[in-house]
Amino acid sequence: MDGPSISGGEGSYDFGDNVTLNCTSAKSKPAAKLSWLVNGQLVDDNETMDHGTILVDSNLEVTSKTLQLPVTERLLSKGKVAIKCEASFYGRVAMISRDITIIGKTSQSFRHSTFDVPLSAIFYTRSVRQPIRVGSVASRLIRELESRVSSEKEIYGFEID
């Protein structure tokens, strides 16, 4: 039995956005039953959209199911989101998985600015005066962020604790 395929989920997202993913089964008779798992937890069928069964060549059937996953801080607590689509057919299970790193449009610490930096790459303290000892890539990111935050502070007038 061939496994299902996952499409969608490209791009960057912010908290409150929805990541839309579609799972499509391989051709079979009868159609496979699809299920979504997020970080190892089965997603309730009420939280997905089943597109039904489509008859394709040689009387084989294909089914698809869409998952709209809201981006929350809890969802991103481990940095990556493990998405799996499972197709079951007469007791046999085929699975496709995708680990998605969601890159936020805004960072957690600086919600008034826009950065395309993974949240997991920001090692920053709340007090700007405290020294930060991190790798050279992270140090460069922090200097760039400090520069941007300083200019954003002048434009928008917000304070960083």
C-alpha positions as semicolon CSV with decimal commas, in nm:
position;residue;x (nm);y (nm);z (nm)
1;M;0,000;0,000;0,000
2;D;0,137;0,340;-0,099
3;G;0,132;0,612;0,164
4;P;-0,054;0,941;0,156
5;S;0,096;1,276;0,055
6;I;0,092;1,610;0,240
7;S;0,077;1,946;0,065
8;G;0,073;2,302;0,199
9;G;0,238;2,455;0,504
10;E;0,490;2,667;0,315
11;G;0,564;3,025;0,413
12;S;0,600;3,207;0,743
13;Y;0,326;3,242;1,000
14;D;0,248;3,459;1,300
15;F;0,064;3,370;1,619
16;G;-0,307;3,347;1,541
17;D;-0,251;3,247;1,177
18;N;-0,368;2,910;1,048
19;V;-0,136;2,664;0,873
20;T;-0,344;2,483;0,609
21;L;-0,230;2,132;0,515
22;N;-0,395;1,882;0,284
23;C;-0,349;1,505;0,299
24;T;-0,434;1,296;-0,007
25;S;-0,446;0,917;-0,007
26;A;-0,296;0,694;-0,272
27;K;-0,537;0,523;-0,514
28;S;-0,708;0,221;-0,358
29;K;-1,034;0,024;-0,351
30;P;-1,202;0,100;-0,116
31;A;-1,060;0,442;-0,028
32;A;-0,823;0,465;0,269
33;K;-0,935;0,634;0,592
34;L;-0,720;0,940;0,669
35;S;-0,624;1,073;1,014
36;W;-0,407;1,368;1,122
37;L;-0,162;1,364;1,415
38;V;0,003;1,680;1,553
39;N;0,302;1,630;1,784
40;G;0,194;1,267;1,832
41;Q;-0,165;1,353;1,928
42;L;-0,457;1,235;1,714
43;V;-0,656;1,532;1,581
44;D;-1,032;1,495;1,630
45;D;-1,220;1,450;1,301
46;N;-1,438;1,750;1,398
47;E;-1,128;1,970;1,366
48;T;-1,055;1,861;1,007
49;M;-1,234;1,894;0,675
50;D;-1,303;1,568;0,493
51;H;-1,334;1,616;0,116
52;G;-1,494;1,278;0,056
53;T;-1,403;1,011;-0,195
54;I;-1,326;1,067;-0,563
55;L;-1,345;0,786;-0,817
56;V;-1,037;0,780;-1,041
57;D;-0,917;0,551;-1,318
58;S;-0,987;0,175;-1,305
59;N;-1,250;0,216;-1,028
60;L;-0,989;0,317;-0,773
61;E;-1,068;0,581;-0,512
62;V;-0,880;0,874;-0,363
63;T;-0,974;1,065;-0,050
64;S;-0,837;1,386;0,100
65;K;-0,860;1,567;0,430
66;T;-0,758;1,923;0,525
67;L;-0,614;2,035;0,858
68;Q;-0,619;2,402;0,957
69;L;-0,375;2,433;1,244
70;P;-0,383;2,757;1,448
71;V;-0,033;2,884;1,534
72;T;-0,013;2,925;1,912
73;E;0,272;2,962;2,160
74;R;0,181;2,621;2,303
75;L;0,205;2,462;1,959
76;L;0,554;2,611;1,911
77;S;0,680;2,528;2,260
78;K;0,933;2,276;2,118
79;G;1,030;2,485;1,814
80;K;0,913;2,230;1,557
81;V;0,571;2,091;1,486
82;A;0,554;1,723;1,389
83;I;0,264;1,672;1,148
84;K;0,161;1,323;1,039
85;C;-0,107;1,201;0,804
86;E;-0,203;0,839;0,849
87;A;-0,390;0,630;0,591
88;S;-0,549;0,307;0,711
89;F;-0,677;0,039;0,477
90;Y;-0,805;-0,300;0,596
91;G;-0,604;-0,280;0,917
92;R;-0,282;-0,178;0,742
93;V;-0,142;0,167;0,811
94;A;0,072;0,382;0,585
95;M;0,197;0,712;0,715
96;I;0,367;1,023;0,586
97;S;0,513;1,275;0,826
98;R;0,650;1,622;0,798
99;D;0,838;1,818;1,062
100;I;0,754;2,182;1,012
101;T;0,957;2,465;1,157
102;I;0,724;2,761;1,174
103;I;0,914;3,085;1,131
104;G;0,720;3,370;1,283
105;K;0,662;3,698;1,106
106;T;0,711;3,867;1,444
107;S;0,924;3,757;1,733
108;Q;0,786;3,683;2,079
109;S;0,992;3,954;2,245
110;F;0,944;4,231;1,990
111;R;0,584;4,216;1,870
112;H;0,594;4,562;1,707
113;S;0,875;4,470;1,469
114;T;0,893;4,227;1,181
115;F;1,180;3,981;1,160
116;D;1,226;3,663;0,958
117;V;1,425;3,493;1,231
118;P;1,321;3,157;1,379
119;L;1,203;3,207;1,736
120;S;1,437;2,930;1,847
121;A;1,736;3,130;1,713
122;I;1,674;3,427;1,944
123;F;1,872;3,401;2,266
124;Y;1,795;3,733;2,429
125;T;1,755;3,863;2,781
126;R;1,494;4,118;2,888
127;S;1,759;4,358;3,015
128;V;1,959;4,500;2,725
129;R;2,251;4,576;2,957
130;Q;2,315;4,211;3,057
131;P;2,596;4,043;2,863
132;I;2,494;3,763;2,630
133;R;2,740;3,485;2,551
134;V;2,620;3,286;2,255
135;G;2,761;3,163;1,924
136;S;2,877;3,402;1,654
137;V;2,566;3,355;1,437
138;A;2,336;3,426;1,731
139;S;2,552;3,724;1,836
140;R;2,519;3,871;1,487
141;L;2,142;3,820;1,498
142;I;2,120;3,987;1,838
143;R;2,320;4,290;1,721
144;E;2,091;4,319;1,418
145;L;1,783;4,287;1,638
146;E;1,911;4,548;1,883
147;S;1,971;4,785;1,592
148;R;1,623;4,726;1,448
149;V;1,455;4,752;1,788
150;S;1,634;5,078;1,858
151;S;1,509;5,229;1,531
152;E;1,158;5,082;1,580
153;K;1,150;5,232;1,930
154;E;1,211;5,576;1,781
155;I;0,940;5,524;1,517
156;Y;0,672;5,362;1,732
157;G;0,773;5,485;2,077
158;F;0,748;5,150;2,258
159;E;0,964;5,042;2,550
160;I;1,145;4,714;2,613
161;D;1,155;4,598;2,975
